[in-house]
Amino acid sequence: MRTYALHRPRGFTLIEVIIAFVLLALALTLLLGSMSGAARQIRHADAAGRATLHAQSMLTQLGVGVALQPGRSDGELEDGRYRWSLVVTPYVDPLKPAAAALDSSAPRLLHVDLTIGWGDAGGEQLHWQSLRLAPADINQAATAVP
């Protein structure tokens, strides 16, 4: 008497292959989505870092060679990739009475407000504020002395 061994079919059924492809597609979708989010964050960090370096350079050069005067100035950096705006105003001490006399020969404190923006919508921007001590205007001080 001969017995025949039952051979099991080798390989996967069609439903198993389809489920494996669906799981693979979901995993790849999640992986690519997280990678694109990471790439976007890296681009933003790079742009913010470059804007910070430009701001540091601008604030370092502020008042060097030319006396710092109150006013507003705007411009562009890197062929228009970054836009900057600088506003310099006299500093007003909130604790000092408004009627206090100012010595025209004394140095004065100026409030510096620098904004650097980038991107198409202009929504991405960084903002810096600082105080600078500016020498008194020599011409103005000379005319004030009797």
N, CA, C and O atoms as a GROMACS GRO file, in nm:
protein
  584
    1MET      N    1   0.082  -0.115   0.000
    1MET     CA    2   0.000   0.000   0.000
    1MET      C    3   0.088   0.124   0.000
    1MET      O    4   0.183   0.139   0.077
    2ARG      N    5   0.052   0.207  -0.088
    2ARG     CA    6   0.128   0.331  -0.103
    2ARG      C    7   0.050   0.449  -0.051
    2ARG      O    8  -0.070   0.463  -0.076
    3THR      N    9   0.118   0.531   0.021
    3THR     CA   10   0.051   0.652   0.070
    3THR      C   11   0.110   0.772  -0.002
    3THR      O   12   0.230   0.782  -0.027
    4TYR      N   13   0.024   0.858  -0.033
    4TYR     CA   14   0.066   0.981  -0.100
    4TYR      C   15   0.068   1.095   0.001
    4TYR      O   16  -0.029   1.118   0.074
    5ALA      N   17   0.177   1.162   0.004
    5ALA     CA   18   0.188   1.277   0.094
    5ALA      C   19   0.118   1.397   0.031
    5ALA      O   20   0.132   1.426  -0.088
    6LEU      N   21   0.045   1.460   0.113
    6LEU     CA   22  -0.025   1.579   0.062
    6LEU      C   23   0.075   1.693   0.051
    6LEU      O   24   0.141   1.730   0.149
    7HIS      N   25   0.084   1.745  -0.064
    7HIS     CA   26   0.172   1.859  -0.084
    7HIS      C   27   0.094   1.987  -0.062
    7HIS      O   28  -0.012   2.009  -0.120
    8ARG      N   29   0.151   2.067   0.021
    8ARG     CA   30   0.088   2.197   0.043
    8ARG      C   31   0.132   2.289  -0.069
    8ARG      O   32   0.245   2.279  -0.117
    9PRO      N   33   0.045   2.376  -0.111
    9PRO     CA   34   0.085   2.469  -0.217
    9PRO      C   35   0.190   2.568  -0.164
    9PRO      O   36   0.179   2.619  -0.052
   10ARG      N   37   0.289   2.591  -0.244
   10ARG     CA   38   0.394   2.684  -0.205
   10ARG      C   39   0.360   2.822  -0.260
   10ARG      O   40   0.298   2.836  -0.365
   11GLY      N   41   0.404   2.928  -0.182
   11GLY     CA   42   0.379   3.064  -0.226
   11GLY      C   43   0.267   3.128  -0.147
   11GLY      O   44   0.214   3.072  -0.051
   12PHE      N   45   0.232   3.247  -0.191
   12PHE     CA   46   0.130   3.325  -0.121
   12PHE      C   47   0.005   3.333  -0.206
   12PHE      O   48   0.008   3.324  -0.328
   13THR      N   49  -0.104   3.349  -0.135
   13THR     CA   50  -0.230   3.367  -0.208
   13THR      C   51  -0.238   3.512  -0.254
   13THR      O   52  -0.162   3.598  -0.210
   14LEU      N   53  -0.330   3.536  -0.344
   14LEU     CA   54  -0.347   3.670  -0.398
   14LEU      C   55  -0.385   3.770  -0.290
   14LEU      O   56  -0.336   3.883  -0.292
   15ILE      N   57  -0.468   3.733  -0.198
   15ILE     CA   58  -0.511   3.825  -0.092
   15ILE      C   59  -0.394   3.861  -0.001
   15ILE      O   60  -0.384   3.975   0.044
   16GLU      N   61  -0.306   3.768   0.026
   16GLU     CA   62  -0.188   3.797   0.108
   16GLU      C   63  -0.095   3.896   0.039
   16GLU      O   64  -0.040   3.985   0.104
   17VAL      N   65  -0.078   3.882  -0.090
   17VAL     CA   66   0.007   3.974  -0.166
   17VAL      C   67  -0.054   4.113  -0.168
   17VAL      O   68   0.018   4.212  -0.152
   18ILE      N   69  -0.184   4.123  -0.187
   18ILE     CA   70  -0.251   4.254  -0.188
   18ILE      C   71  -0.239   4.321  -0.052
   18ILE      O   72  -0.212   4.441  -0.046
   19ILE      N   73  -0.258   4.248   0.056
   19ILE     CA   74  -0.247   4.306   0.191
   19ILE      C   75  -0.104   4.352   0.216
   19ILE      O   76  -0.083   4.458   0.277
   20ALA      N   77  -0.005   4.276   0.171
   20ALA     CA   78   0.134   4.316   0.189
   20ALA      C   79   0.164   4.446   0.114
   20ALA      O   80   0.233   4.533   0.166
   21PHE      N   81   0.111   4.460  -0.008
   21PHE     CA   82   0.132   4.584  -0.085
   21PHE      C   83   0.062   4.703  -0.020
   21PHE      O   84   0.116   4.814  -0.019
   22VAL      N   85  -0.056   4.683   0.035
   22VAL     CA   86  -0.128   4.790   0.103
   22VAL      C   87  -0.050   4.836   0.226
   22VAL      O   88  -0.035   4.956   0.249
   23LEU      N   89   0.000   4.743   0.305
   23LEU     CA   90   0.079   4.779   0.422
   23LEU      C   91   0.208   4.851   0.383
   23LEU      O   92   0.249   4.946   0.449
   24LEU      N   93   0.272   4.805   0.277
   24LEU     CA   94   0.393   4.870   0.228
   24LEU      C   95   0.362   5.012   0.181
   24LEU      O   96   0.440   5.104   0.209
   25ALA      N   97   0.252   5.032   0.110
   25ALA     CA   98   0.214   5.164   0.062
   25ALA      C   99   0.185   5.260   0.178
   25ALA      O  100   0.225   5.376   0.175
   26LEU      N  101   0.116   5.211   0.281
   26LEU     CA  102   0.090   5.295   0.399
   26LEU      C  103   0.219   5.334   0.470
   26LEU      O  104   0.237   5.449   0.511
   27ALA      N  105   0.308   5.238   0.484
   27ALA     CA  106   0.434   5.267   0.552
   27ALA      C  107   0.517   5.370   0.473
   27ALA      O  108   0.575   5.461   0.532
   28LEU      N  109   0.522   5.355   0.341
   28LEU     CA  110   0.596   5.450   0.258
   28LEU      C  111   0.533   5.589   0.260
   28LEU      O  112   0.604   5.690   0.260
   29THR      N  113   0.401   5.595   0.262
   29THR     CA  114   0.332   5.723   0.268
   29THR      C  115   0.366   5.796   0.398
   29THR      O  116   0.396   5.916   0.396
   30LEU      N  117   0.363   5.725   0.509
   30LEU     CA  118   0.398   5.788   0.637
   30LEU      C  119   0.544   5.830   0.641
   30LEU      O  120   0.577   5.938   0.691
   31LEU      N  121   0.631   5.748   0.587
   31LEU     CA  122   0.773   5.780   0.586
   31LEU      C  123   0.803   5.903   0.500
   31LEU      O  124   0.876   5.992   0.542
   32LEU      N  125   0.747   5.907   0.380
   32LEU     CA  126   0.770   6.021   0.292
   32LEU      C  127   0.708   6.150   0.346
   32LEU      O  128   0.764   6.258   0.330
   33GLY      N  129   0.593   6.138   0.410
   33GLY     CA  130   0.530   6.256   0.472
   33GLY      C  131   0.615   6.314   0.582
   33GLY      O  132   0.630   6.436   0.592
   34SER      N  133   0.672   6.229   0.665
   34SER     CA  134   0.756   6.280   0.773
   34SER      C  135   0.887   6.336   0.718
   34SER      O  136   0.940   6.432   0.774
   35MET      N  137   0.938   6.278   0.610
   35MET     CA  138   1.061   6.331   0.551
   35MET      C  139   1.039   6.467   0.487
   35MET      O  140   1.126   6.554   0.495
   36SER      N  141   0.924   6.488   0.423
   36SER     CA  142   0.898   6.619   0.362
   36SER      C  143   0.877   6.724   0.470
   36SER      O  144   0.917   6.839   0.452
   37GLY      N  145   0.815   6.688   0.582
   37GLY     CA  146   0.800   6.782   0.694
   37GLY      C  147   0.936   6.819   0.753
   37GLY      O  148   0.959   6.934   0.788
   38ALA      N  149   1.024   6.720   0.763
   38ALA     CA  150   1.158   6.747   0.815
   38ALA      C  151   1.236   6.837   0.719
   38ALA      O  152   1.308   6.926   0.763
   39ALA      N  153   1.222   6.815   0.589
   39ALA     CA  154   1.291   6.898   0.491
   39ALA      C  155   1.240   7.043   0.498
   39ALA      O  156   1.318   7.137   0.485
   40ARG      N  157   1.110   7.061   0.518
   40ARG     CA  158   1.052   7.195   0.531
   40ARG      C  159   1.109   7.266   0.655
   40ARG      O  160   1.141   7.384   0.650
   41GLN      N  161   1.120   7.193   0.765
   41GLN     CA  162   1.174   7.251   0.887
   41GLN      C  163   1.322   7.287   0.870
   41GLN      O  164   1.368   7.388   0.924
   42ILE      N  165   1.395   7.206   0.798
   42ILE     CA  166   1.536   7.235   0.773
   42ILE      C  167   1.550   7.361   0.688
   42ILE      O  168   1.637   7.444   0.715
   43ARG      N  169   1.465   7.376   0.585
   43ARG     CA  170   1.470   7.497   0.502
   43ARG      C  171   1.438   7.621   0.585
   43ARG      O  172   1.503   7.725   0.570
   44HIS      N  173   1.338   7.611   0.672
   44HIS     CA  174   1.301   7.725   0.756
   44HIS      C  175   1.416   7.759   0.852
   44HIS      O  176   1.448   7.876   0.870
   45ALA      N  177   1.476   7.658   0.912
   45ALA     CA  178   1.588   7.682   1.004
   45ALA      C  179   1.706   7.745   0.931
   45ALA      O  180   1.774   7.832   0.986
   46ASP      N  181   1.731   7.702   0.807
   46ASP     CA  182   1.840   7.759   0.729
   46ASP      C  183   1.811   7.906   0.698
   46ASP      O  184   1.899   7.991   0.713
   47ALA      N  185   1.689   7.936   0.656
   47ALA     CA  186   1.653   8.075   0.623
   47ALA      C  187   1.659   8.163   0.748
   47ALA      O  188   1.707   8.276   0.742
   48ALA      N  189   1.612   8.112   0.861
   48ALA     CA  190   1.615   8.190   0.984
   48ALA      C  191   1.760   8.210   1.030
   48ALA      O  192   1.794   8.317   1.082
   49GLY      N  193   1.844   8.111   1.013
   49GLY     CA  194   1.985   8.125   1.049
   49GLY      C  195   2.056   8.228   0.964
   49GLY      O  196   2.135   8.308   1.014
   50ARG      N  197   2.027   8.227   0.834
   50ARG     CA  198   2.088   8.326   0.744
   50ARG      C  199   2.037   8.467   0.777
   50ARG      O  200   2.114   8.563   0.774
   51ALA      N  201   1.908   8.479   0.808
   51ALA     CA  202   1.852   8.609   0.846
   51ALA      C  203   1.919   8.659   0.974
   51ALA      O  204   1.946   8.778   0.987
   52THR      N  205   1.944   8.570   1.067
   52THR     CA  206   2.011   8.608   1.191
   52THR      C  207   2.153   8.656   1.165
   52THR      O  208   2.198   8.753   1.226
   53LEU      N  209   2.224   8.589   1.075
   53LEU     CA  210   2.360   8.632   1.041
   53LEU      C  211   2.359   8.770   0.974
   53LEU      O  212   2.444   8.854   1.004
   54HIS      N  213   2.263   8.791   0.885
   54HIS     CA  214   2.251   8.924   0.821
   54HIS      C  215   2.221   9.031   0.926
   54HIS      O  216   2.278   9.140   0.922
   55ALA      N  217   2.131   9.000   1.019
   55ALA     CA  218   2.095   9.097   1.123
   55ALA      C  219   2.215   9.127   1.212
   55ALA      O  220   2.239   9.242   1.248
   56GLN      N  221   2.290   9.024   1.246
   56GLN     CA  222   2.409   9.045   1.329
   56GLN      C  223   2.508   9.136   1.257
   56GLN      O  224   2.566   9.226   1.319
   57SER      N  225   2.528   9.114   1.128
   57SER     CA  226   2.619   9.199   1.051
   57SER      C  227   2.568   9.342   1.045
   57SER      O  228   2.645   9.437   1.062
   58MET      N  229   2.438   9.358   1.020
   58MET     CA  230   2.382   9.493   1.010
   58MET      C  231   2.391   9.567   1.143
   58MET      O  232   2.426   9.686   1.146
   59LEU      N  233   2.359   9.498   1.252
   59LEU     CA  234   2.363   9.565   1.383
   59LEU      C  235   2.506   9.596   1.425
   59LEU      O  236   2.530   9.693   1.496
   60THR      N  237   2.601   9.513   1.382
   60THR     CA  238   2.741   9.539   1.414
   60THR      C  239   2.791   9.663   1.340
   60THR      O  240   2.866   9.742   1.397
   61GLN      N  241   2.750   9.681   1.216
   61GLN     CA  242   2.796   9.794   1.135
   61GLN      C  243   2.718   9.922   1.160
   61GLN      O  244   2.756  10.028   1.111
   62LEU      N  245   2.611   9.912   1.235
   62LEU     CA  246   2.525  10.027   1.259
   62LEU      C  247   2.599  10.135   1.338
   62LEU      O  248   2.648  10.110   1.448
   63GLY      N  249   2.606  10.254   1.282
   63GLY     CA  250   2.671  10.366   1.348
   63GLY      C  251   2.822  10.370   1.329
   63GLY      O  252   2.888  10.456   1.386
   64VAL      N  253   2.877  10.278   1.250
   64VAL     CA  254   3.022  10.276   1.225
   64VAL      C  255   3.049  10.358   1.100
   64VAL      O  256   2.993  10.331   0.994
   65GLY      N  257   3.134  10.457   1.112
   65GLY     CA  258   3.169  10.541   0.998
   65GLY      C  259   3.074  10.657   0.978
   65GLY      O  260   3.117  10.765   0.938
   66VAL      N  261   2.947  10.638   1.003
   66VAL     CA  262   2.846  10.742   0.989
   66VAL      C  263   2.770  10.749   1.120
   66VAL      O  264   2.730  10.646   1.175
   67ALA      N  265   2.749  10.870   1.171
   67ALA     CA  266   2.677  10.885   1.297
   67ALA      C  267   2.535  10.832   1.284
   67ALA      O  268   2.468  10.856   1.184
   68LEU      N  269   2.491  10.761   1.384
   68LEU     CA  270   2.357  10.704   1.386
   68LEU      C  271   2.255  10.814   1.410
   68LEU      O  272   2.263  10.886   1.509
   69GLN      N  273   2.159  10.827   1.319
   69GLN     CA  274   2.057  10.930   1.328
   69GLN      C  275   1.919  10.864   1.326
   69GLN      O  276   1.901  10.759   1.264
   70PRO      N  277   1.822  10.926   1.393
   70PRO     CA  278   1.686  10.873   1.386
   70PRO      C  279   1.633  10.874   1.242
   70PRO      O  280   1.663  10.966   1.165
   71GLY      N  281   1.556  10.774   1.209
   71GLY     CA  282   1.499  10.764   1.075
   71GLY      C  283   1.466  10.621   1.040
   71GLY      O  284   1.475  10.531   1.123
   72ARG      N  285   1.426  10.601   0.914
   72ARG     CA  286   1.387  10.468   0.866
   72ARG      C  287   1.461  10.439   0.738
   72ARG      O  288   1.480  10.527   0.654
   73SER      N  289   1.503  10.313   0.723
   73SER     CA  290   1.565  10.270   0.597
   73SER      C  291   1.524  10.126   0.569
   73SER      O  292   1.503  10.047   0.660
   74ASP      N  293   1.514  10.095   0.441
   74ASP     CA  294   1.473   9.962   0.395
   74ASP      C  295   1.570   9.916   0.289
   74ASP      O  296   1.642   9.995   0.229
   75GLY      N  297   1.570   9.785   0.265
   75GLY     CA  298   1.655   9.733   0.160
   75GLY      C  299   1.636   9.583   0.141
   75GLY      O  300   1.550   9.521   0.204
   76GLU      N  301   1.718   9.528   0.054
   76GLU     CA  302   1.711   9.386   0.023
   76GLU      C  303   1.851   9.326   0.033
   76GLU      O  304   1.951   9.396   0.014
   77LEU      N  305   1.856   9.198   0.061
   77LEU     CA  306   1.981   9.123   0.069
   77LEU      C  307   1.970   8.999  -0.019
   77LEU      O  308   1.860   8.948  -0.041
   78GLU      N  309   2.081   8.951  -0.068
   78GLU     CA  310   2.088   8.830  -0.150
   78GLU      C  311   1.991   8.837  -0.268
   78GLU      O  312   1.909   8.747  -0.289
   79ASP      N  313   2.002   8.942  -0.344
   79ASP     CA  314   1.920   8.962  -0.465
   79ASP      C  315   1.770   8.952  -0.438
   79ASP      O  316   1.696   8.894  -0.516
   80GLY      N  317   1.727   9.010  -0.327
   80GLY     CA  318   1.585   9.015  -0.296
   80GLY      C  319   1.532   8.898  -0.216
   80GLY      O  320   1.412   8.895  -0.186
   81ARG      N  321   1.615   8.804  -0.180
   81ARG     CA  322   1.567   8.689  -0.102
   81ARG      C  323   1.525   8.733   0.038
   81ARG      O  324   1.428   8.681   0.094
   82TYR      N  325   1.598   8.829   0.094
   82TYR     CA  326   1.567   8.882   0.226
   82TYR      C  327   1.536   9.031   0.213
   82TYR      O  328   1.603   9.103   0.138
   83ARG      N  329   1.434   9.076   0.286
   83ARG     CA  330   1.399   9.217   0.292
   83ARG      C  331   1.420   9.265   0.435
   83ARG      O  332   1.385   9.196   0.530
   84TRP      N  333   1.478   9.384   0.449
   84TRP     CA  334   1.502   9.436   0.583
   84TRP      C  335   1.445   9.575   0.598
   84TRP      O  336   1.431   9.650   0.501
   85SER      N  337   1.413   9.608   0.722
   85SER     CA  338   1.361   9.739   0.757
   85SER      C  339   1.424   9.779   0.890
   85SER      O  340   1.420   9.705   0.987
   86LEU      N  341   1.482   9.898   0.892
   86LEU     CA  342   1.550   9.948   1.012
   86LEU      C  343   1.486  10.080   1.052
   86LEU      O  344   1.478  10.174   0.972
   87VAL      N  345   1.440  10.087   1.175
   87VAL     CA  346   1.379  10.209   1.229
   87VAL      C  347   1.459  10.250   1.352
   87VAL      O  348   1.474  10.173   1.446
   88VAL      N  349   1.511  10.373   1.350
   88VAL     CA  350   1.588  10.428   1.462
   88VAL      C  351   1.509  10.547   1.516
   88VAL      O  352   1.481  10.642   1.443
   89THR      N  353   1.476  10.542   1.645
   89THR     CA  354   1.401  10.650   1.710
   89THR      C  355   1.470  10.686   1.841
   89THR      O  356   1.538  10.603   1.901
   90PRO      N  357   1.453  10.810   1.886
   90PRO     CA  358   1.508  10.845   2.018
   90PRO      C  359   1.440  10.761   2.127
   90PRO      O  360   1.319  10.740   2.124
   91TYR      N  361   1.519  10.715   2.220
   91TYR     CA  362   1.465  10.634   2.329
   91TYR      C  363   1.398  10.724   2.432
   91TYR      O  364   1.453  10.827   2.472
   92VAL      N  365   1.280  10.685   2.474
   92VAL     CA  366   1.207  10.759   2.577
   92VAL      C  367   1.203  10.672   2.701
   92VAL      O  368   1.146  10.563   2.701
   93ASP      N  369   1.265  10.722   2.807
   93ASP     CA  370   1.269  10.648   2.933
   93ASP      C  371   1.133  10.659   3.001
   93ASP      O  372   1.088  10.770   3.031
   94PRO      N  373   1.066  10.546   3.025
   94PRO     CA  374   0.933  10.554   3.085
   94PRO      C  375   0.936  10.601   3.231
   94PRO      O  376   0.834  10.645   3.284
   95LEU      N  377   1.051  10.593   3.297
   95LEU     CA  378   1.060  10.634   3.438
   95LEU      C  379   1.103  10.779   3.454
   95LEU      O  380   1.098  10.833   3.565
   96LYS      N  381   1.146  10.841   3.346
   96LYS     CA  382   1.194  10.978   3.352
   96LYS      C  383   1.079  11.073   3.318
   96LYS      O  384   1.003  11.047   3.225
   97PRO      N  385   1.065  11.182   3.393
   97PRO     CA  386   0.958  11.277   3.361
   97PRO      C  387   0.978  11.339   3.223
   97PRO      O  388   1.092  11.365   3.182
   98ALA      N  389   0.870  11.362   3.154
   98ALA     CA  390   0.875  11.414   3.018
   98ALA      C  391   0.930  11.556   3.012
   98ALA      O  392   0.987  11.597   2.911
   99ALA      N  393   0.914  11.630   3.118
   99ALA     CA  394   0.956  11.770   3.118
   99ALA      C  395   1.103  11.788   3.152
   99ALA      O  396   1.150  11.902   3.161
  100ALA      N  397   1.177  11.680   3.172
  100ALA     CA  398   1.318  11.691   3.210
  100ALA      C  399   1.397  11.755   3.096
  100ALA      O  400   1.375  11.724   2.979
  101ALA      N  401   1.488  11.844   3.131
  101ALA     CA  402   1.568  11.914   3.032
  101ALA      C  403   1.674  11.821   2.973
  101ALA      O  404   1.735  11.742   3.045
  102LEU      N  405   1.695  11.831   2.843
  102LEU     CA  406   1.795  11.751   2.776
  102LEU      C  407   1.919  11.835   2.752
  102LEU      O  408   1.910  11.948   2.705
  103ASP      N  409   2.033  11.779   2.784
  103ASP     CA  410   2.161  11.844   2.758
  103ASP      C  411   2.199  11.812   2.614
  103ASP      O  412   2.220  11.696   2.580
  104SER      N  413   2.207  11.913   2.529
  104SER     CA  414   2.233  11.889   2.387
  104SER      C  415   2.374  11.839   2.360
  104SER      O  416   2.402  11.785   2.253
  105SER      N  417   2.465  11.855   2.458
  105SER     CA  418   2.602  11.808   2.437
  105SER      C  419   2.622  11.666   2.489
  105SER      O  420   2.729  11.607   2.471
  106ALA      N  421   2.520  11.610   2.553
  106ALA     CA  422   2.531  11.474   2.608
  106ALA      C  423   2.497  11.371   2.502
  106ALA      O  424   2.414  11.396   2.414
  107PRO      N  425   2.560  11.255   2.510
  107PRO     CA  426   2.520  11.148   2.418
  107PRO      C  427   2.374  11.112   2.440
  107PRO      O  428   2.320  11.133   2.549
  108ARG      N  429   2.312  11.059   2.339
  108ARG     CA  430   2.170  11.024   2.352
  108ARG      C  431   2.150  10.876   2.321
  108ARG      O  432   2.227  10.815   2.248
  109LEU      N  433   2.047  10.822   2.379
  109LEU     CA  434   2.015  10.681   2.362
  109LEU      C  435   1.912  10.667   2.251
  109LEU      O  436   1.809  10.735   2.251
  110LEU      N  437   1.939  10.577   2.156
  110LEU     CA  438   1.849  10.554   2.043
  110LEU      C  439   1.795  10.412   2.046
  110LEU      O  440   1.867  10.317   2.078
  111HIS      N  441   1.669  10.400   2.012
  111HIS     CA  442   1.604  10.269   2.003
  111HIS      C  443   1.614  10.220   1.859
  111HIS      O  444   1.569  10.287   1.767
  112VAL      N  445   1.675  10.102   1.840
  112VAL     CA  446   1.696  10.044   1.708
  112VAL      C  447   1.602   9.926   1.692
  112VAL      O  448   1.598   9.837   1.777
  113ASP      N  449   1.526   9.926   1.584
  113ASP     CA  450   1.426   9.822   1.556
  113ASP      C  451   1.454   9.766   1.417
  113ASP      O  452   1.432   9.835   1.318
  114LEU      N  453   1.502   9.641   1.409
  114LEU     CA  454   1.539   9.579   1.281
  114LEU      C  455   1.448   9.459   1.256
  114LEU      O  456   1.433   9.372   1.342
  115THR      N  457   1.390   9.455   1.136
  115THR     CA  458   1.306   9.343   1.094
  115THR      C  459   1.361   9.288   0.963
  115THR      O  460   1.385   9.363   0.869
  116ILE      N  461   1.380   9.157   0.958
  116ILE     CA  462   1.424   9.091   0.835
  116ILE      C  463   1.320   8.986   0.801
  116ILE      O  464   1.288   8.900   0.883
  117GLY      N  465   1.267   8.994   0.677
  117GLY     CA  466   1.166   8.899   0.632
  117GLY      C  467   1.212   8.828   0.507
  117GLY      O  468   1.299   8.877   0.435
  118TRP      N  469   1.154   8.712   0.481
  118TRP     CA  470   1.186   8.635   0.362
  118TRP      C  471   1.064   8.552   0.322
  118TRP      O  472   0.966   8.544   0.396
  119GLY      N  473   1.072   8.494   0.206
  119GLY     CA  474   0.962   8.411   0.157
  119GLY      C  475   0.870   8.490   0.066
  119GLY      O  476   0.876   8.613   0.061
  120ASP      N  477   0.785   8.417  -0.005
  120ASP     CA  478   0.694   8.481  -0.101
  120ASP      C  479   0.586   8.561  -0.032
  120ASP      O  480   0.557   8.674  -0.072
  121ALA      N  481   0.526   8.506   0.071
  121ALA     CA  482   0.414   8.573   0.136
  121ALA      C  483   0.461   8.682   0.232
  121ALA      O  484   0.382   8.766   0.275
  122GLY      N  485   0.589   8.681   0.266
  122GLY     CA  486   0.640   8.781   0.359
  122GLY      C  487   0.600   8.752   0.503
  122GLY      O  488   0.625   8.834   0.591
  123GLY      N  489   0.539   8.638   0.526
  123GLY     CA  490   0.494   8.604   0.661
  123GLY      C  491   0.607   8.557   0.751
  123GLY      O  492   0.594   8.559   0.873
  124GLU      N  493   0.716   8.514   0.692
  124GLU     CA  494   0.828   8.467   0.772
  124GLU      C  495   0.922   8.585   0.796
  124GLU      O  496   0.976   8.642   0.701
  125GLN      N  497   0.940   8.620   0.922
  125GLN     CA  498   1.027   8.731   0.953
  125GLN      C  499   1.078   8.718   1.096
  125GLN      O  500   1.017   8.652   1.180
  126LEU      N  501   1.190   8.782   1.120
  126LEU     CA  502   1.249   8.789   1.254
  126LEU      C  503   1.264   8.936   1.289
  126LEU      O  504   1.280   9.022   1.202
  127HIS      N  505   1.258   8.964   1.417
  127HIS     CA  506   1.254   9.102   1.465
  127HIS      C  507   1.353   9.118   1.580
  127HIS      O  508   1.356   9.037   1.673
  128TRP      N  509   1.436   9.224   1.573
  128TRP     CA  510   1.533   9.253   1.678
  128TRP      C  511   1.514   9.396   1.725
  128TRP      O  512   1.483   9.485   1.646
  129GLN      N  513   1.533   9.417   1.855
  129GLN     CA  514   1.530   9.551   1.912
  129GLN      C  515   1.654   9.569   1.999
  129GLN      O  516   1.697   9.476   2.067
  130SER      N  517   1.709   9.688   1.994
  130SER     CA  518   1.831   9.716   2.069
  130SER      C  519   1.836   9.864   2.103
  130SER      O  520   1.762   9.944   2.046
  131LEU      N  521   1.922   9.898   2.195
  131LEU     CA  522   1.947  10.037   2.230
  131LEU      C  523   2.092  10.069   2.195
  131LEU      O  524   2.181   9.988   2.219
  132ARG      N  525   2.115  10.186   2.138
  132ARG     CA  526   2.250  10.230   2.103
  132ARG      C  527   2.274  10.369   2.160
  132ARG      O  528   2.185  10.454   2.163
  133LEU      N  529   2.395  10.388   2.206
  133LEU     CA  530   2.435  10.519   2.255
  133LEU      C  531   2.499  10.594   2.140
  133LEU      O  532   2.601  10.551   2.086
  134ALA      N  533   2.440  10.705   2.104
  134ALA     CA  534   2.491  10.785   1.991
  134ALA      C  535   2.554  10.912   2.045
  134ALA      O  536   2.500  10.975   2.137
  135PRO      N  537   2.668  10.952   1.989
  135PRO     CA  538   2.730  11.078   2.034
  135PRO      C  539   2.640  11.195   1.999
  135PRO      O  540   2.559  11.189   1.906
  136ALA      N  541   2.655  11.300   2.076
  136ALA     CA  542   2.576  11.421   2.050
  136ALA      C  543   2.619  11.481   1.917
  136ALA      O  544   2.733  11.465   1.874
  137ASP      N  545   2.527  11.549   1.854
  137ASP     CA  546   2.557  11.617   1.728
  137ASP      C  547   2.649  11.735   1.761
  137ASP      O  548   2.608  11.829   1.829
  138ILE      N  549   2.772  11.731   1.712
  138ILE     CA  550   2.871  11.833   1.745
  138ILE      C  551   2.826  11.972   1.696
  138ILE      O  552   2.843  12.071   1.767
  139ASN      N  553   2.768  11.978   1.578
  139ASN     CA  554   2.724  12.107   1.523
  139ASN      C  555   2.612  12.167   1.607
  139ASN      O  556   2.609  12.287   1.633
  140GLN      N  557   2.518  12.081   1.649
  140GLN     CA  558   2.406  12.129   1.730
  140GLN      C  559   2.454  12.175   1.867
  140GLN      O  560   2.407  12.277   1.918
  141ALA      N  561   2.547  12.102   1.926
  141ALA     CA  562   2.599  12.138   2.059
  141ALA      C  563   2.677  12.269   2.052
  141ALA      O  564   2.672  12.348   2.146
  142ALA      N  565   2.750  12.292   1.942
  142ALA     CA  566   2.829  12.415   1.928
  142ALA      C  567   2.739  12.537   1.915
  142ALA      O  568   2.773  12.644   1.965
  143THR      N  569   2.625  12.524   1.849
  143THR     CA  570   2.535  12.639   1.834
  143THR      C  571   2.455  12.664   1.960
  143THR      O  572   2.405  12.775   1.979
  144ALA      N  573   2.441  12.566   2.047
  144ALA     CA  574   2.363  12.584   2.169
  144ALA      C  575   2.445  12.652   2.278
  144ALA      O  576   2.388  12.712   2.370
  145VAL      N  577   2.576  12.646   2.271
  145VAL     CA  578   2.661  12.707   2.374
  145VAL      C  579   2.676  12.856   2.344
  145VAL      O  580   2.712  12.892   2.232
  146PRO      N  581   2.649  12.947   2.445
  146PRO     CA  582   2.662  13.092   2.420
  146PRO      C  583   2.804  13.137   2.408
  146PRO      O  584   2.829  13.256   2.388
   0.00000   0.00000   0.00000
